[in-house]
Structures are given as structure tokens and as C-alpha cells.
Amino acid sequence: MHNPTTIASAGPRLGLASQPVYAALVQFPVVCFIGALLTDIAYYRSGNYMWNDFSAWLVSVGCIMAGLAGIAGLITWLHHRHVRALPLAGLHVAVLLAALVVAIFNAFVHSRDAYAVMPTGLILSGIVVALMLLATWLGWPRTHLRATYNPNDNGAA
């Protein structure tokens, strides 16, 4: 039979991915930045301004959603000690922050005239996607590396 106290006391096992708000929000910038890379490639190959406009919008929306995911991640980071104790959590956060900084710079590059975007915009989009993939790998659940969870720990530092 379903016993809610057993499930609640089992404790989190996935680190940041176990937090539903962060886990839901972090997907949007990843998709936007990959889409921006693909539309940058399309613009580079075709020269059609439409693709540059798509890239600019995708990078901008990705930056906004990354900011919201960052706020949710920061709340999770500060509130849950087990998240801070994960071996690669700090590196995950640092890589995500680096990706956001490069993405914001990329948004400024994409706000220029379409002729001025290439090849800088394409290179920056590639760097952002590579950083996001690295951050995803660093944040992936590793049960053999997880920190010990104490169900009586309320997360206070």
C-alpha cells in the first residue's frame, strides 16, 4: 500500500534535478539555445534574414528563461543542503553561469544588423550550447557520487 511517510523520508536522490521548478524551467533555455544554433547555421548557409531574426528571438527568450531557472536554482541551492553537498553541484552552477554570460553577450551580438552577426553569433551560439551540454552532464544524477541525506536536516546552513 502507498505510504506517504516512507516516500517522504526516503530523501532526495537527484540533486537539482529532483526540484520540480528548477527541473522544469531549465529545459527552456537549453531548447532555445540549441534552436538558436540551428537557426544560426541556417542563416550562415542561406543568407536569409529570417533565420537571423529567429536566432535573435531564441537567444533572447533563452536568456530570460535561464534567468528564471537561475532564480529557482538559487532558491534550491540555498534551501537544500543536500544539493550543495553534491560533488559536482558547484561546477554545474559555475558552468551554467558562464553559459548565461556568453548567451547575454550573444543576444547583444544578435541585436546588430544581420550582416554583422556572422560568424561571431554562430561561434557564440556554439559555445553556449557546448557549455549547456557540459552543465547538463555535470548536473546529471550520479547515485554513486551522491551525498548522504539526513531526513532530519531542514536544509539550514
VENBEL-V772494 format. One record per residue. N is the residue number from 1. SS is DSSP state (hx for helix, st for strand, lp for the rest). OMEGA is omega in degrees with one decimal (999 if undefined). NEAR is the number of other ideal C-beta (glycine too) atoms within 10 Angstrom. Layout:
n=N ss=SS omega=OMEGA near=NEAR
n=N ss=SS omega=OMEGA near=NEAR
This chain:
n=1 ss=lp omega=-178.7 near=2
n=2 ss=lp omega=-179.9 near=5
n=3 ss=lp omega=-176.1 near=8
n=4 ss=hx omega=-179.1 near=7
n=5 ss=hx omega=178.0 near=7
n=6 ss=hx omega=179.7 near=8
n=7 ss=hx omega=-179.3 near=9
n=8 ss=hx omega=-177.4 near=9
n=9 ss=hx omega=179.5 near=11
n=10 ss=hx omega=174.6 near=10
n=11 ss=lp omega=179.3 near=14
n=12 ss=lp omega=-178.5 near=16
n=13 ss=lp omega=-171.0 near=12
n=14 ss=lp omega=179.0 near=16
n=15 ss=hx omega=-177.9 near=26
n=16 ss=hx omega=-178.7 near=24
n=17 ss=hx omega=179.7 near=16
n=18 ss=hx omega=-179.4 near=16
n=19 ss=lp omega=-169.5 near=21
n=20 ss=hx omega=-178.4 near=10
n=21 ss=hx omega=178.5 near=14
n=22 ss=hx omega=-177.7 near=23
n=23 ss=hx omega=178.7 near=17
n=24 ss=hx omega=-175.6 near=11
n=25 ss=hx omega=-174.5 near=19
n=26 ss=hx omega=179.6 near=24
n=27 ss=hx omega=-176.0 near=12
n=28 ss=hx omega=178.9 near=16
n=29 ss=hx omega=178.8 near=27
n=30 ss=hx omega=-180.0 near=20
n=31 ss=hx omega=-179.9 near=14
n=32 ss=hx omega=-177.7 near=24
n=33 ss=hx omega=174.6 near=29
n=34 ss=hx omega=176.2 near=17
n=35 ss=hx omega=178.2 near=19
n=36 ss=hx omega=176.9 near=30
n=37 ss=hx omega=-179.8 near=24
n=38 ss=hx omega=178.9 near=16
n=39 ss=hx omega=172.3 near=24
n=40 ss=hx omega=176.6 near=28
n=41 ss=hx omega=178.8 near=15
n=42 ss=hx omega=178.3 near=16
n=43 ss=hx omega=179.6 near=22
n=44 ss=hx omega=-177.9 near=15
n=45 ss=hx omega=-172.9 near=9
n=46 ss=hx omega=-176.2 near=10
n=47 ss=lp omega=-179.9 near=12
n=48 ss=lp omega=-176.4 near=12
n=49 ss=hx omega=-179.0 near=13
n=50 ss=hx omega=-178.7 near=12
n=51 ss=hx omega=176.4 near=20
n=52 ss=hx omega=177.0 near=24
n=53 ss=hx omega=177.1 near=14
n=54 ss=hx omega=179.8 near=19
n=55 ss=hx omega=-179.0 near=29
n=56 ss=hx omega=179.4 near=22
n=57 ss=hx omega=-179.6 near=16
n=58 ss=hx omega=178.3 near=24
n=59 ss=hx omega=-179.2 near=31
n=60 ss=hx omega=178.8 near=18
n=61 ss=hx omega=177.4 near=18
n=62 ss=hx omega=178.5 near=28
n=63 ss=hx omega=178.6 near=19
n=64 ss=hx omega=-179.5 near=14
n=65 ss=hx omega=176.3 near=19
n=66 ss=hx omega=176.2 near=26
n=67 ss=hx omega=177.8 near=15
n=68 ss=hx omega=177.2 near=15
n=69 ss=hx omega=178.0 near=23
n=70 ss=hx omega=176.9 near=19
n=71 ss=hx omega=178.5 near=13
n=72 ss=hx omega=178.3 near=19
n=73 ss=hx omega=178.2 near=25
n=74 ss=hx omega=177.3 near=12
n=75 ss=hx omega=178.1 near=13
n=76 ss=hx omega=-179.2 near=20
n=77 ss=hx omega=-177.4 near=19
n=78 ss=hx omega=-173.6 near=13
n=79 ss=hx omega=-174.3 near=14
n=80 ss=lp omega=-179.0 near=20
n=81 ss=hx omega=-178.2 near=16
n=82 ss=hx omega=177.9 near=19
n=83 ss=hx omega=178.8 near=24
n=84 ss=hx omega=-176.7 near=17
n=85 ss=lp omega=179.8 near=14
n=86 ss=lp omega=-172.6 near=21
n=87 ss=lp omega=-175.5 near=13
n=88 ss=lp omega=-175.9 near=16
n=89 ss=hx omega=179.8 near=19
n=90 ss=hx omega=177.8 near=12
n=91 ss=hx omega=175.9 near=14
n=92 ss=hx omega=-179.7 near=23
n=93 ss=hx omega=-178.9 near=20
n=94 ss=hx omega=180.0 near=12
n=95 ss=hx omega=176.9 near=21
n=96 ss=hx omega=177.0 near=24
n=97 ss=hx omega=176.8 near=15
n=98 ss=hx omega=178.3 near=15
n=99 ss=hx omega=179.1 near=25
n=100 ss=hx omega=178.9 near=21
n=101 ss=hx omega=178.4 near=12
n=102 ss=hx omega=179.9 near=18
n=103 ss=hx omega=177.3 near=26
n=104 ss=hx omega=175.4 near=17
n=105 ss=hx omega=177.8 near=16
n=106 ss=hx omega=177.4 near=31
n=107 ss=hx omega=176.8 near=22
n=108 ss=hx omega=177.5 near=11
n=109 ss=hx omega=-178.8 near=20
n=110 ss=hx omega=178.7 near=26
n=111 ss=lp omega=178.6 near=12
n=112 ss=lp omega=175.3 near=13
n=113 ss=lp omega=-174.6 near=8
n=114 ss=hx omega=179.6 near=18
n=115 ss=hx omega=-176.2 near=9
n=116 ss=hx omega=-175.3 near=12
n=117 ss=hx omega=-175.5 near=24
n=118 ss=lp omega=-0.6 near=15
n=119 ss=lp omega=-175.4 near=10
n=120 ss=hx omega=-179.4 near=14
n=121 ss=hx omega=179.2 near=27
n=122 ss=hx omega=179.7 near=20
n=123 ss=hx omega=179.2 near=13
n=124 ss=hx omega=177.4 near=23
n=125 ss=hx omega=177.3 near=29
n=126 ss=hx omega=178.5 near=17
n=127 ss=hx omega=179.7 near=18
n=128 ss=hx omega=179.7 near=30
n=129 ss=hx omega=178.6 near=19
n=130 ss=hx omega=177.8 near=14
n=131 ss=hx omega=178.4 near=20
n=132 ss=hx omega=177.4 near=26
n=133 ss=hx omega=176.9 near=15
n=134 ss=hx omega=178.9 near=16
n=135 ss=hx omega=177.7 near=23
n=136 ss=hx omega=178.6 near=16
n=137 ss=hx omega=179.6 near=11
n=138 ss=hx omega=-178.7 near=20
n=139 ss=hx omega=-178.8 near=24
n=140 ss=lp omega=-178.1 near=12
n=141 ss=lp omega=176.2 near=13
n=142 ss=lp omega=-175.2 near=13
n=143 ss=lp omega=179.7 near=7
n=144 ss=lp omega=179.0 near=4
n=145 ss=lp omega=-171.7 near=10
n=146 ss=lp omega=178.9 near=17
n=147 ss=lp omega=177.6 near=15
n=148 ss=lp omega=-178.5 near=8
n=149 ss=lp omega=175.8 near=15
n=150 ss=lp omega=-176.9 near=10
n=151 ss=lp omega=178.2 near=10
n=152 ss=lp omega=-179.5 near=5
n=153 ss=lp omega=-177.7 near=13
n=154 ss=lp omega=176.7 near=9
n=155 ss=lp omega=179.8 near=12
n=156 ss=lp omega=-176.6 near=7
n=157 ss=lp omega=999 near=6
